[in-house]
Amino acid sequence: MKAIYDKCLRIYDNYRKVVPAYAPAALSFYLLLLLIPAFSLVAIATSFFHIDMSIIETIIKEIIQPEYSMMLIDILESKSVDSVAFFTMIVSVYIVSRGIGNIYDISKNMYGKRKDESILGYYFYTFCITIFVLVIFIGIIAFLAMKPLAYFLNFINSYFGIRFIVLYFVMVFCLMCIYLIVPRIRIHYSDAFRGAFVASALMCVLYHGLNIYFQFADFQSLYGPLAFIIVILFVFHWAAEVFYIGMYITNILHLRRKENEKRTSRN
């Protein structure tokens, strides 16, 4: 029993060396900041390309509590594209890039820093990655909004098991894209997939666990008007921790692959 405890403690210590305790809290703060800007960007992009958001709105209504889901849906339904929206888009891209930059900083702890990276190079890279990630996510939304697939998703909407599996693998794909794109080295697809697969499973456990917890927890009486922010930060903190666990698993698999390749080349 002590050997298992020591092994778990060693794994946790190794994890905390590359993902400091403040990292999930920092990412949850950035997630809180970029939540509205990210949805604003999606609203502007989908309205520009005339993408139907009904299936995405249905998913949001089902997985997020009603008082929060309506706020996000109102943002998605803001279809106006004018000078104000253009300014909002620029500010939103910058805010989202700060969240991506936070993830990139942790990836440098895992995979090593580039000695030749300048300040301008850092900001340029995080900006490019932000645009790339947004394009991928908008592409996913556009794919899900295609009429044949949208009809299929609406048909299976009443079957919880099938709907859950579809949403699970969409989450796996999204996390895998981030694990592949953000680090400034080449990550093997299978390593990123396995890390995303575990992280998505933990996200599902977290989602159902928090649903049970919020049935008994009363943040409103304790924090009053600030309850909304506290709940969001609480959820984002644990979601960020799970996200980094998946990223750490990807890192371990990547390092093992490199060691095996070196051993094979020597033999």
C-alpha positions as CSV (number, residue, x, y, z in Angstrom):
1,M,0.0,0.0,0.0
2,K,2.8,2.4,0.8
3,A,4.5,1.6,-2.5
4,I,1.3,2.7,-4.3
5,Y,1.1,5.8,-2.2
6,D,4.7,6.7,-2.9
7,K,4.2,6.2,-6.6
8,C,1.1,8.4,-6.7
9,L,2.9,11.1,-4.7
10,R,5.8,10.9,-7.2
11,I,3.5,11.3,-10.2
12,Y,1.8,14.2,-8.5
13,D,5.1,15.9,-7.7
14,N,6.3,15.4,-11.3
15,Y,3.0,16.9,-12.5
16,R,3.3,19.9,-10.3
17,K,6.8,20.6,-11.5
18,V,5.5,21.4,-15.0
19,V,1.9,22.5,-14.0
20,P,2.3,24.7,-10.9
21,A,-0.6,24.9,-8.5
22,Y,-1.4,28.5,-9.7
23,A,-1.7,27.4,-13.4
24,P,-5.3,26.1,-13.3
25,A,-6.4,29.2,-11.3
26,A,-4.6,31.4,-13.9
27,L,-6.3,29.6,-16.8
28,S,-9.7,29.7,-15.1
29,F,-9.3,33.5,-14.8
30,Y,-8.4,33.8,-18.5
31,L,-11.3,31.5,-19.3
32,L,-13.6,33.8,-17.4
33,L,-12.2,36.8,-19.3
34,L,-12.4,35.2,-22.7
35,L,-15.8,33.5,-22.3
36,I,-17.9,36.4,-23.7
37,P,-15.2,37.5,-26.2
38,A,-14.9,34.0,-27.6
39,F,-18.7,33.7,-28.0
40,S,-18.7,37.1,-29.6
41,L,-16.1,36.0,-32.1
42,V,-18.1,32.9,-32.9
43,A,-21.3,35.0,-33.3
44,I,-19.6,37.4,-35.7
45,A,-17.9,34.6,-37.8
46,T,-21.0,32.5,-38.0
47,S,-23.2,35.4,-39.0
48,F,-20.6,36.5,-41.7
49,F,-20.6,32.9,-43.2
50,H,-24.4,32.4,-42.6
51,I,-23.9,29.4,-40.4
52,D,-27.0,28.0,-38.6
53,M,-26.3,28.0,-34.9
54,S,-29.5,26.1,-33.8
55,I,-27.8,22.8,-33.0
56,I,-25.1,24.6,-31.0
57,E,-27.7,26.5,-29.1
58,T,-29.5,23.2,-28.3
59,I,-26.3,21.7,-27.0
60,I,-25.6,24.8,-24.8
61,K,-29.2,24.6,-23.3
62,E,-28.7,20.9,-22.4
63,I,-25.3,21.0,-20.8
64,I,-25.3,24.4,-19.1
65,Q,-27.6,25.7,-16.4
66,P,-30.6,27.7,-17.8
67,E,-29.6,31.1,-16.3
68,Y,-26.2,30.9,-17.8
69,S,-27.1,29.2,-21.1
70,M,-29.5,32.0,-22.1
71,M,-26.8,34.6,-21.6
72,L,-24.5,32.7,-24.0
73,I,-27.3,32.1,-26.5
74,D,-28.1,35.8,-26.5
75,I,-24.5,36.5,-27.5
76,L,-24.6,33.9,-30.3
77,E,-27.8,35.4,-31.6
78,S,-26.3,38.9,-32.0
79,K,-25.9,38.9,-35.8
80,S,-24.9,42.5,-36.4
81,V,-21.6,43.1,-38.1
82,D,-20.6,46.7,-38.0
83,S,-17.7,48.9,-36.9
84,V,-18.5,48.2,-33.2
85,A,-18.5,44.5,-33.9
86,F,-15.2,44.8,-35.8
87,F,-13.6,46.6,-32.8
88,T,-15.1,43.9,-30.5
89,M,-13.5,41.2,-32.7
90,I,-10.1,42.8,-32.4
91,V,-10.3,43.1,-28.6
92,S,-11.7,39.6,-28.4
93,V,-8.9,38.0,-30.4
94,Y,-6.4,39.7,-28.1
95,I,-8.1,38.5,-24.9
96,V,-8.5,34.9,-26.3
97,S,-4.8,35.0,-27.3
98,R,-3.9,35.7,-23.6
99,G,-5.6,32.5,-22.6
100,I,-3.8,30.6,-25.4
101,G,-0.6,32.2,-24.2
102,N,-1.1,30.9,-20.7
103,I,-1.5,27.3,-22.1
104,Y,1.6,27.9,-24.3
105,D,3.6,28.9,-21.2
106,I,2.7,25.6,-19.5
107,S,3.6,23.7,-22.7
108,K,7.1,25.2,-22.5
109,N,7.5,23.8,-19.0
110,M,6.6,20.4,-20.4
111,Y,8.4,20.3,-23.7
112,G,11.2,22.8,-23.1
113,K,11.7,26.5,-24.0
114,R,13.1,27.8,-27.3
115,K,16.3,29.8,-26.6
116,D,15.8,31.9,-29.8
117,E,12.3,33.0,-28.9
118,S,11.9,36.8,-28.5
119,I,9.1,38.8,-27.0
120,L,7.8,39.7,-30.4
121,G,8.1,36.1,-31.5
122,Y,6.1,34.9,-28.5
123,Y,3.2,37.3,-29.1
124,F,3.2,36.6,-32.8
125,Y,3.1,32.8,-32.2
126,T,0.3,33.0,-29.7
127,F,-1.7,35.3,-32.0
128,C,-1.2,32.9,-34.9
129,I,-2.2,29.9,-32.7
130,T,-5.3,31.8,-31.5
131,I,-6.4,32.4,-35.0
132,F,-5.8,28.8,-36.0
133,V,-7.7,27.5,-33.0
134,L,-10.6,29.8,-33.6
135,V,-10.7,28.8,-37.3
136,I,-10.8,25.1,-36.3
137,F,-13.6,25.6,-33.7
138,I,-15.7,27.7,-36.2
139,G,-15.0,24.9,-38.7
140,I,-16.3,22.3,-36.2
141,I,-19.5,24.5,-35.7
142,A,-19.9,24.8,-39.4
143,F,-19.5,21.0,-39.8
144,L,-22.1,20.3,-37.1
145,A,-24.5,22.9,-38.7
146,M,-24.5,21.1,-42.1
147,K,-28.1,20.2,-42.8
148,P,-27.7,16.4,-43.1
149,L,-25.6,16.2,-39.9
150,A,-27.8,18.8,-38.1
151,Y,-30.9,16.7,-39.0
152,F,-29.1,13.6,-37.7
153,L,-28.1,15.3,-34.4
154,N,-31.6,16.6,-33.9
155,F,-32.9,13.0,-34.5
156,I,-30.6,11.5,-31.9
157,N,-31.1,14.3,-29.4
158,S,-33.8,12.3,-27.6
159,Y,-31.4,9.4,-27.2
160,F,-29.1,10.4,-24.3
161,G,-26.6,7.6,-24.8
162,I,-25.9,8.3,-28.5
163,R,-26.0,12.1,-27.9
164,F,-23.5,11.7,-25.1
165,I,-21.1,9.6,-27.2
166,V,-21.2,12.2,-30.1
167,L,-20.6,15.1,-27.7
168,Y,-17.8,13.2,-26.0
169,F,-15.9,12.6,-29.2
170,V,-16.4,16.2,-30.3
171,M,-14.8,17.2,-27.0
172,V,-12.0,14.7,-27.6
173,F,-11.3,16.2,-31.1
174,C,-11.3,19.8,-29.7
175,L,-8.8,18.9,-26.9
176,M,-6.7,16.9,-29.3
177,C,-6.4,19.9,-31.6
178,I,-5.2,22.1,-28.7
179,Y,-2.7,19.5,-27.5
180,L,-1.4,19.2,-31.1
181,I,-1.3,22.9,-32.0
182,V,-0.2,24.9,-28.9
183,P,3.2,23.2,-28.2
184,R,5.9,24.5,-30.5
185,I,7.1,21.0,-31.4
186,R,5.6,18.2,-33.4
187,I,3.3,16.0,-31.3
188,H,2.2,12.6,-32.6
189,Y,-1.5,12.3,-33.3
190,S,-1.9,9.2,-31.1
191,D,-0.3,10.8,-28.1
192,A,-2.6,13.8,-28.3
193,F,-5.6,11.6,-28.9
194,R,-4.9,9.5,-25.8
195,G,-4.4,12.6,-23.7
196,A,-7.6,14.2,-25.0
197,F,-9.4,10.9,-24.5
198,V,-8.5,10.7,-20.8
199,A,-9.2,14.4,-20.3
200,S,-12.6,14.2,-21.9
201,A,-13.5,11.3,-19.8
202,L,-12.5,13.2,-16.7
203,M,-14.4,16.2,-18.0
204,C,-17.6,14.1,-18.1
205,V,-17.0,12.8,-14.6
206,L,-16.4,16.4,-13.4
207,Y,-19.6,17.6,-15.2
208,H,-21.8,15.0,-13.5
209,G,-20.0,15.4,-10.2
210,L,-20.5,19.1,-10.2
211,N,-24.2,18.7,-11.1
212,I,-24.7,16.6,-8.0
213,Y,-22.6,19.0,-5.9
214,F,-24.6,22.1,-7.0
215,Q,-27.8,20.4,-6.0
216,F,-26.7,20.7,-2.4
217,A,-24.3,23.7,-2.5
218,D,-25.9,27.2,-2.0
219,F,-23.5,29.8,-3.4
220,Q,-26.3,32.4,-3.6
221,S,-26.8,32.7,0.2
222,L,-23.0,32.9,0.8
223,Y,-21.8,35.2,-2.0
224,G,-25.0,37.0,-3.0
225,P,-24.7,38.9,-6.3
226,L,-21.2,37.5,-6.8
227,A,-22.4,33.9,-6.8
228,F,-22.4,33.7,-10.6
229,I,-18.7,34.7,-10.9
230,I,-17.7,32.3,-8.0
231,V,-19.5,29.4,-9.6
232,I,-17.9,30.0,-13.0
233,L,-14.4,30.3,-11.5
234,F,-15.0,27.2,-9.4
235,V,-16.1,25.2,-12.5
236,F,-13.4,26.7,-14.7
237,H,-10.7,25.9,-12.1
238,W,-11.4,22.2,-12.0
239,A,-12.0,22.1,-15.8
240,A,-8.5,23.7,-16.3
241,E,-7.0,21.2,-13.9
242,V,-8.5,18.3,-16.0
243,F,-7.3,20.1,-19.2
244,Y,-3.7,20.2,-17.9
245,I,-3.9,16.6,-16.8
246,G,-4.7,15.6,-20.4
247,M,-1.9,17.8,-21.6
248,Y,0.5,16.2,-19.1
249,I,-0.5,12.7,-20.2
250,T,0.2,13.8,-23.8
251,N,3.6,15.0,-22.7
252,I,4.5,11.7,-21.0
253,L,3.5,9.7,-24.0
254,H,5.5,12.1,-26.2
255,L,8.7,11.7,-24.1
256,R,8.3,7.9,-24.0
257,R,7.9,7.8,-27.8
258,K,11.1,9.9,-28.1
259,E,13.0,7.6,-25.7
260,N,11.8,4.5,-27.6
261,E,12.9,6.1,-30.9
262,K,16.4,6.8,-29.5
263,R,16.7,3.3,-28.2
264,T,15.6,1.8,-31.5
265,S,18.1,3.9,-33.4
266,R,20.9,2.8,-31.2
267,N,20.1,-0.8,-31.7
